[in-house]
Amino acid sequence: MPPARRANIGRRTRNANDVALLRRSQTADERAQANASQRERNARNRFVNPVPVLNLARPSRIRRAVLAEMMRAAFNYNSQIDYSMYGYIGMMDAICPHCDAANFRGETPGMCCANGKVRLPALETPPEPLYSFIFGTSQASKHFLSHIQQYNSAFQMTSFGATKIIRDNFMPTFKIQGQIYHQAGSLLPYPDADHQFLQIYFIGDENRESDQRCAIVSNTRREIIRELQRFFHQHNALVQLFKISLDRMPTDNHKIVIRADRTPFGEHARRFNAPTIDEVAIVILGDQFQSRDIVLHRRNEQLQRVSELHRSYDALQYPILHWKGDDGYHINIPMIDPRTGK
């Protein structure tokens, strides 16, 4: 037996008939007063519960409303929203007039650099051999540029993580949900464990170091790995800092603390790039550090989450971009007047 028809659906229902009888029994003044009261109630309801985007009449208004809903969505992640519905968001062809950042057209203008108020120091041109790998035309350069992500992974000092990683067995890529973060381990592995990430820099033998990097990251060439290996040992200030600190750590209980806000004495914060031991890092036994500091043990199985506000956050993850180990973004960068540049 089919379910009974609901009494409040359609035009010829009991409720509709009752309302019609009520209106016929009202005077003109009573109907006018009832209509005014209904309009007032509707206005209050619209203020408290705005009309959903999908109920707007015209498609153009729907598109504008969707863009408005997505504004600053990256800062307000909502697990109830199916973001796959908005898979295509256009080309990154909106160039910021202040910092030359490539943005999507729907992004808030000036969000990249606060409309010119934040200016990061320009990246220096790298010396050889990295310069030829990036700007050259040789076969080695073409191979390096087509596999630059793999080469960066071979030398990165921190690992990549996310709140939830979704892998597909048939695809080389993966999806992430939630927040992205970077983690750092200890300077040395336990005797029976393999060297990983930052630990590879301290193997102590050039051939074994190259073998380990090539074993971990595929589609790389040993000769390029070896040249970059020598390059980072010579030019990257963070690698040199960790080496010096490791020599000063007599036991596994010692830690190295890289200060988030410390700059060398007498140097202006914006002029300071390469870290200096004794001034931005300290070897300790206790817990004398701040929440944003990077704290690495000599040997430990625990991973520490690196604060995204630490000045070395980018340099640890992207050594090819920050080949000197110089500072990336941090909260103490002073703002400037975009009109005067001061």
C-alpha positions in Angstrom: 0.0 0.0 0.0 1.5 3.4 -1.0 2.2 5.9 1.7 -0.5 8.5 2.5 -0.1 11.9 0.8 1.1 14.6 3.1 -1.5 17.2 3.8 0.7 20.2 3.4 2.0 19.5 -0.2 0.3 20.9 -3.3 -2.3 23.7 -3.9 -5.4 21.7 -3.1 -4.6 20.5 0.4 -6.4 20.8 3.7 -4.0 23.5 4.8 -4.5 25.4 1.6 -8.3 25.2 1.9 -8.1 26.4 5.5 -6.0 29.4 4.5 -8.3 30.3 1.6 -11.4 30.2 3.9 -9.5 32.4 6.5 -8.7 35.0 3.8 -12.3 35.1 2.5 -13.5 35.8 6.0 -11.1 38.7 6.5 -11.9 42.3 5.7 -9.6 44.4 3.4 -7.9 46.0 6.4 -7.3 42.7 8.1 -5.8 41.2 4.9 -3.5 44.3 4.5 -2.4 44.0 8.1 -1.7 40.2 7.7 0.3 40.8 4.5 2.4 43.5 6.2 3.1 41.1 9.1 4.1 38.3 6.7 6.5 40.6 4.8 8.1 41.6 8.1 8.5 38.0 9.1 10.0 37.1 5.7 12.5 40.0 6.0 13.6 38.8 9.4 14.0 35.2 8.1 16.1 36.4 5.2 18.4 38.3 7.5 18.9 35.4 9.8 19.0 32.7 7.1 20.3 34.1 3.8 19.2 32.5 0.6 21.5 29.6 -0.3 23.8 30.1 -3.3 22.2 27.2 -5.2 18.7 28.8 -5.0 19.7 32.0 -6.7 17.8 32.4 -10.0 20.4 33.5 -12.6 23.5 31.4 -13.4 25.7 34.5 -13.4 24.6 35.3 -9.9 25.3 31.7 -8.9 28.9 31.9 -10.3 29.5 35.2 -8.4 28.1 33.8 -5.2 30.3 30.7 -5.5 33.4 32.8 -5.9 32.4 34.8 -2.9 31.9 31.7 -0.9 35.4 30.4 -1.9 37.1 33.7 -0.9 39.8 33.0 1.7 38.6 29.3 1.8 42.3 28.3 2.2 42.2 29.9 5.6 38.9 28.4 6.6 38.9 24.7 5.6 35.5 23.1 6.1 35.4 19.3 5.9 31.7 19.5 5.0 32.4 21.2 1.7 33.1 19.1 -1.4 35.9 21.1 -2.9 36.1 18.7 -5.9 33.0 20.6 -7.3 35.3 23.6 -7.8 38.2 21.7 -9.4 39.0 24.3 -12.1 39.8 27.7 -10.7 41.4 29.2 -13.8 45.0 30.1 -14.8 47.6 31.7 -12.5 47.9 34.7 -14.8 47.2 37.6 -12.4 50.6 39.1 -11.7 51.1 41.1 -8.5 52.5 44.6 -9.5 54.5 44.7 -6.3 56.2 41.3 -5.9 55.5 39.7 -9.4 53.8 36.7 -7.7 51.5 34.7 -10.0 48.0 34.5 -8.6 44.6 33.2 -9.6 42.2 35.8 -10.8 39.8 34.9 -8.0 42.3 35.5 -5.3 42.3 38.5 -3.0 44.5 41.1 -4.6 47.7 41.9 -2.6 47.3 38.8 -0.3 50.8 37.6 -1.4 52.7 40.6 -0.1 50.1 42.8 1.6 50.1 45.2 -1.4 53.8 45.7 -1.4 54.2 46.1 2.4 56.2 42.9 2.8 59.4 42.5 0.6 61.5 39.4 0.8 65.2 39.6 0.0 65.9 38.6 -3.6 67.4 35.1 -4.1 71.0 35.2 -5.1 72.2 33.7 -8.4 73.8 30.3 -7.6 77.5 29.6 -8.5 78.6 26.5 -10.5 77.6 23.8 -10.9 74.0 24.6 -9.8 74.0 27.6 -12.2 74.6 25.5 -15.3 72.1 22.9 -14.1 69.4 25.6 -13.9 70.2 28.0 -16.7 72.3 25.7 -19.1 71.3 24.0 -22.3 73.3 20.8 -22.0 71.7 17.3 -21.8 72.5 17.2 -18.1 70.8 20.6 -17.5 67.6 19.4 -19.4 67.6 16.2 -17.4 68.0 18.1 -14.1 65.2 20.6 -14.9 62.8 17.8 -15.9 63.5 16.0 -12.6 64.2 19.0 -10.4 61.6 17.8 -7.8 63.4 14.5 -7.4 66.8 16.2 -7.0 65.3 18.5 -4.4 63.9 15.5 -2.6 67.3 13.9 -2.6 68.8 16.8 -0.6 65.9 18.1 1.5 66.5 18.0 5.2 62.9 17.7 6.4 60.1 15.3 5.5 56.7 16.3 4.1 53.4 15.3 5.8 49.7 16.2 5.9 46.7 15.6 8.2 45.4 12.9 5.7 47.1 11.5 2.7 44.9 9.6 0.1 46.9 7.3 -2.2 45.7 5.6 -5.4 47.6 2.4 -6.3 47.4 3.3 -10.0 48.5 6.9 -9.9 52.0 8.3 -9.0 50.4 11.3 -7.3 48.3 11.5 -4.1 45.7 13.7 -2.6 45.9 15.5 0.7 43.3 16.7 3.2 43.8 19.1 6.0 47.0 20.9 6.9 50.5 20.4 5.4 53.5 20.3 7.7 57.2 19.5 7.7 59.0 17.3 10.2 62.7 16.9 11.2 64.4 13.9 12.7 67.6 13.5 14.6 71.1 14.2 13.2 72.2 10.5 13.4 70.2 7.3 13.0 70.4 4.3 15.3 73.2 1.8 14.3 70.9 -0.6 12.4 68.8 2.1 10.7 69.3 3.7 7.3 70.2 7.4 7.0 67.4 9.6 5.9 66.9 13.3 5.0 69.3 15.4 7.1 71.1 12.3 8.4 72.5 11.6 4.9 74.7 14.7 5.1 76.6 13.1 8.0 77.4 9.6 6.5 81.0 10.7 6.3 81.8 9.0 3.0 81.1 10.6 -0.4 80.4 7.4 -2.2 78.1 6.0 0.4 76.3 9.3 0.6 75.7 9.3 -3.1 74.6 5.7 -3.0 72.0 6.4 -0.3 70.5 9.4 -2.1 70.2 7.5 -5.4 68.7 4.5 -3.6 66.0 6.7 -2.0 65.1 8.8 -5.0 64.7 7.3 -8.4 65.3 8.9 -11.9 68.4 10.7 -10.7 71.9 10.5 -12.1 74.8 9.7 -9.8 77.2 12.3 -11.4 74.7 15.1 -10.8 74.0 13.9 -7.3 77.7 13.9 -6.5 78.2 17.4 -7.9 75.3 18.8 -5.9 76.4 16.9 -2.8 79.8 18.7 -2.9 78.0 22.0 -3.7 75.8 21.9 -0.6 78.6 20.8 1.7 80.5 23.8 0.6 77.9 26.5 0.3 74.9 25.6 2.5 75.2 27.4 5.8 72.7 25.1 7.5 74.6 22.0 6.6 77.8 23.6 7.9 76.0 24.6 11.1 74.7 21.1 11.7 78.2 19.6 11.2 79.8 22.0 13.7 77.0 21.3 16.2 77.3 17.5 15.8 81.0 17.7 16.8 79.9 19.6 19.9 77.3 17.0 21.0 79.2 14.3 23.1 76.1 12.2 23.9 72.7 11.4 22.5 71.0 13.4 25.2 72.4 16.6 23.7 70.2 18.7 21.4 70.8 21.5 19.0 68.4 24.4 19.2 68.1 26.7 16.1 66.5 29.9 17.3 63.5 31.2 15.4 64.2 34.9 16.0 68.0 35.1 16.7 70.2 37.1 14.3 73.9 37.8 14.7 74.8 40.8 16.9 75.0 44.1 15.0 73.3 42.8 11.9 70.0 44.2 10.7 67.3 41.6 10.6 66.6 42.1 6.9 70.3 41.9 6.0 71.0 38.7 7.8 70.8 35.6 5.7 73.3 32.7 6.5 73.0 31.5 10.1 76.1 31.6 12.3 76.9 29.0 15.0 76.9 30.4 18.6 74.6 33.2 17.6 71.6 31.5 16.1 72.1 28.0 17.4 73.1 26.4 20.7 73.8 22.9 22.0 72.0 22.1 25.2 71.0 19.3 27.5 67.9 20.8 29.0 64.7 22.4 27.6 65.7 26.1 27.2 64.0 26.8 24.0 60.8 28.4 22.6 57.9 26.8 20.9 58.9 28.0 17.4 62.6 26.9 17.8 63.9 23.9 15.9 65.2 21.3 18.4 67.1 18.3 17.0 68.6 15.5 19.0 71.9 13.9 18.3 70.2 10.5 18.0 66.5 10.0 18.6 63.5 8.2 17.0 61.1 11.1 17.5 60.1 13.6 14.7 59.7 17.2 15.5 57.2 19.3 13.6 58.9 22.4 12.2 57.0 25.6 12.8 56.0 27.2 9.5 56.9 30.6 11.1 60.6 29.6 11.6 63.0 31.4 9.3 64.6 28.2 8.1 61.3 26.4 7.3 61.7 26.8 3.5 65.5 26.4 3.4 65.3 23.0 5.1 62.6 21.7 2.6 63.8 23.4 -0.6 67.6 23.4 -0.6 67.9 23.9 -4.4 65.9 27.2 -4.1 67.6 28.3 -0.9 71.0 26.9 -1.8 72.8 29.0 0.8 70.5 28.0 3.7 69.3 31.6 3.9 66.1 32.8 5.6 62.7 32.4 4.1 59.5 34.0 5.4 59.3 34.8 9.2 57.1 36.9 11.3 59.8 39.5 12.1 60.2 40.8 8.6 59.5 44.6 8.9 56.9 46.2 6.7 57.8 48.9 4.3 56.0 51.8 2.6 55.4 50.6 -1.0 55.5 54.1 -2.3 59.0 54.9 -0.9 60.4 51.4 -0.5 61.5 52.2 3.1 
